[in-house]
Amino acid sequence: MVSPRINPRVAAEASVQARNPLHAKPRNQCILISVRGKCVQHIKGIIFDLDGTLVSSSLDFNAIRRDIGCPPQQDILDYLAALPANEREQAQALVFQHELDDAHSSDWMPNAQSFIHQCALAKIPMAIVTRNSAQPTHIKVTRNGIPISHVVTREQSKPKPDPSALLAIAQQFDLPSDAIMMVGDYKYDLQAGRNAGMATCLINYQQLPDYVHLADYRFEHFGLLSDAMFNASTARF
């Protein structure tokens, strides 16, 4: 297997740990070293979120909440789970329709396709864990030709931030959790990664969110992550 490398120059641009007050102290010395360009070499597998991470999404969560009567600040899946059975079925159908409409307009996020290709060439095992339902997820994966066969939807496991799906994937990869990185664009992805004892990577942000402290690595887009992992020509160790 080709071990990924981190480019210190890119990592510094992506992390700016010491200069950004939103960046919390790293959890351990290894993480501190990793953002300086070394420890990421232990990453042997990657788990991706789907919406907003690998592919675009236009889901309007406020509209979904209005349609199903979910309070503004409550998690939609938690709300569905707490409904009586007959109400839950109707609400789930509404959520499903939103997801289905969104699936037919999804496209690759910038540089994500080339990053997946590089990971495949490096023989890095990959998986997708999404809070989406199965059919819309299948449409998005098929529509965009995403070459990842290991896909877990909310019907198959407890949704993120629960780490169950991630831990099961680690077993299937035959890798320890700390050799795997969870890559996503939202706090549930990062929380799930931390709950599973994995490295966490925030991707595709324009401004730093208030949950940035959950990320061991952060990159504005996959181009920077790709440079950091695979562009060894400018790396200095």
C-alpha atoms as one frame of an Amber mdcrd trajectory, in Angstrom:
protein
   0.000   0.000   0.000   1.171   3.528  -0.801   1.173   5.491   2.432  -0.338
   8.986   2.113   1.876  11.894   3.047   0.963  15.280   4.302   2.471  18.389
   2.767   3.444  20.718   5.669   2.862  23.835   3.604  -0.676  22.831   2.730
  -1.348  21.508   6.211  -0.297  24.828   7.683  -2.698  26.667   5.388  -5.487
  24.241   6.212  -4.979  24.039   9.952  -3.483  27.312  11.264  -3.884  25.897
  14.714  -1.883  28.436  16.679  -3.290  31.476  14.935  -6.991  30.681  15.009
  -8.832  31.020  18.314 -11.580  28.670  17.089  -9.150  25.777  16.841  -9.114
  23.821  20.062  -6.005  22.199  21.448  -5.289  18.840  19.806  -6.340  15.721
  21.685  -2.845  14.274  21.888   0.706  14.756  20.711   0.160  12.660  17.612
  -2.555  15.026  16.416  -0.292  17.989  17.095   2.407  16.359  14.978  -0.093
  15.450  12.292  -1.142  19.030  11.611   2.548  19.874  11.339   2.993  17.342
   8.600   4.003  13.944   9.927   1.570  11.724  11.774  -1.054  11.485   9.018
   1.081   8.763   7.470  -0.636   6.341   9.832  -3.947   6.825   7.973  -4.690
   3.631   6.064  -8.438   3.963   5.411 -10.989   6.736   4.829 -14.704   6.995
   5.557 -16.619   9.770   3.794 -19.898  11.500   4.417 -21.926  11.896   1.202
 -24.007  15.101   0.998 -21.895  18.233   1.017 -18.763  16.111   1.177 -18.506
  14.009  -1.980 -21.565  15.390  -3.778 -23.586  18.576  -3.725 -26.917  18.788
  -1.961 -29.722  21.317  -2.077 -31.764  19.838   0.761 -33.676  22.565   2.578
 -33.749  21.310   6.154 -35.915  24.200   7.316 -38.519  23.262   4.700 -38.323
  19.618   5.762 -38.880  20.599   9.388 -41.894  22.717   8.435 -43.392  19.884
   6.380 -43.145  17.336   9.179 -43.741  19.665  12.137 -40.241  19.340  13.560
 -39.104  22.131  15.921 -36.476  24.413  14.339 -33.523  23.320  16.449 -34.325
  19.603  16.757 -32.500  16.952  14.767 -34.854  15.614  12.101 -33.983  11.943
  12.545 -34.343  12.202  16.331 -37.727  13.812  15.814 -38.855  11.039  13.460
 -37.738   8.346  15.877 -39.833   9.868  18.680 -43.077  10.060  16.684 -45.914
   7.550  17.108 -45.748   4.848  14.435 -48.585   6.163  12.251 -47.275   9.740
  12.305 -43.721   8.552  11.745 -44.644   6.757   8.533 -46.226   9.873   7.058
 -43.333  12.098   8.121 -40.755   9.654   6.772 -42.508   9.699   3.405 -42.202
  13.492   3.267 -38.525  13.396   4.190 -37.932  10.670   1.604 -39.500  12.798
  -1.137 -37.209  15.720  -0.293 -34.202  13.392  -0.440 -35.351  11.845  -3.714
 -35.806  15.231  -5.400 -32.360  16.285  -4.219 -30.704  13.087  -5.443 -31.436
  13.788  -9.097 -29.539  17.085  -9.061 -26.416  16.035  -7.156 -22.951  16.505
  -8.657 -19.382  15.914  -7.520 -18.003  18.473  -5.104 -14.893  20.302  -6.390
 -11.853  18.011  -6.685 -13.615  15.164  -4.863 -13.627  12.834  -7.867  -9.904
  13.167  -8.475  -9.189  12.645  -4.772 -11.189   9.408  -4.765  -9.240   8.297
  -7.837  -5.938   8.981  -6.097  -7.059   7.038  -3.031  -8.038   4.108  -5.231
  -4.635   4.141  -6.948  -2.996   4.159  -3.529  -5.168   1.163  -2.540  -6.646
   3.020   0.413  -9.895   1.309   1.443 -12.865   3.686   1.360 -16.461   3.701
   2.575 -19.411   6.090   2.734 -21.573   6.566   5.824 -24.593   8.791   5.267
 -27.672   9.804   7.228 -29.620   9.595   3.961 -32.002   6.777   3.089 -30.986
   4.003   0.729 -32.681   4.852  -2.580 -31.639   8.525  -2.798 -28.129   7.472
  -1.771 -28.029   4.845  -4.524 -29.159   7.440  -7.070 -26.423   9.867  -6.020
 -23.701   7.229  -6.074 -24.840   5.884  -9.451 -25.479   9.291 -11.034 -21.957
  10.423 -10.221 -20.205   7.113 -10.779 -18.698   7.085  -7.296 -16.387   4.043
  -7.220 -17.055   3.162  -3.570 -19.003  -0.030  -3.011 -19.104   0.067   0.784
 -22.027   2.395   1.526 -23.978   2.559   4.805 -27.320   4.395   4.988 -29.568
   5.153   7.948 -31.581   1.968   7.408 -28.469  -0.128   8.000 -27.056   1.433
  11.154 -27.688   4.034  13.796 -27.132   7.473  12.214 -24.113   9.650  12.923
 -22.947  10.875  15.419 -23.401   7.324  16.693 -20.128   5.536  15.826 -21.613
   2.078  15.191 -21.290   2.176  11.401 -17.751   3.525  11.577 -16.624   0.876
  14.036 -18.157  -1.880  11.909 -16.292  -0.560   8.873 -13.027  -0.539  10.807
 -13.542  -4.238  11.493 -14.308  -4.915   7.855 -11.246  -2.940   6.773  -9.291
  -4.995   9.329  -7.781  -1.743  10.585  -7.622  -0.153  14.033  -9.876   2.879
  14.426  -6.943   5.244  14.831  -5.672   4.238  11.372  -8.879   5.542   9.733
  -9.961   9.113   8.967 -13.574  10.313   8.904 -14.043  13.071   6.310 -17.154
  15.243   6.340 -18.605  18.723   6.176 -20.795  18.775   9.288 -20.519  18.305
  13.022 -22.240  14.901  13.019 -19.445  13.536  10.816 -16.744  14.850  13.107
 -18.569  13.751  16.254 -18.999  10.255  14.839 -15.304  10.093  13.992 -14.299
  11.167  17.476 -16.766   8.772  19.053 -15.141   5.979  17.029 -11.604   7.022
  17.987 -10.762   8.024  14.409  -8.979  11.040  12.973 -11.449  13.671  11.776
 -11.244  15.942   8.743 -13.499  18.919   8.023 -13.890  19.529   4.279 -15.638
  21.972   1.921 -16.139  24.974   4.173 -16.130  28.655   3.246 -16.014  29.948
   6.799 -14.899  28.100   9.900 -17.966  26.736  11.719 -18.408  26.742  15.488
 -17.676  22.991  15.566 -14.240  23.321  13.980 -12.669  22.193  17.256 -13.927
  18.686  16.445 -11.651  18.471  13.397  -8.092  17.170  13.580  -7.566  18.408
  10.018  -9.425  20.972   7.963  -9.265  21.775   4.265 -11.405  24.199   2.296
 -11.697  21.724  -0.572 -10.439  18.336  -1.714  -7.693  19.895  -3.805  -5.884
  20.957  -0.649  -6.443  17.597   1.014  -5.141  15.869  -2.101  -2.001  17.986
  -2.122  -1.460  17.319   1.541  -1.770  13.563   1.233  -0.257  12.832  -2.151
   2.043  15.650  -3.243   5.281  14.393  -1.758   7.492  16.459  -4.076   7.217
  19.533  -1.875   6.993  17.732   1.449   9.790  18.168   3.965  10.309  15.658
   6.763
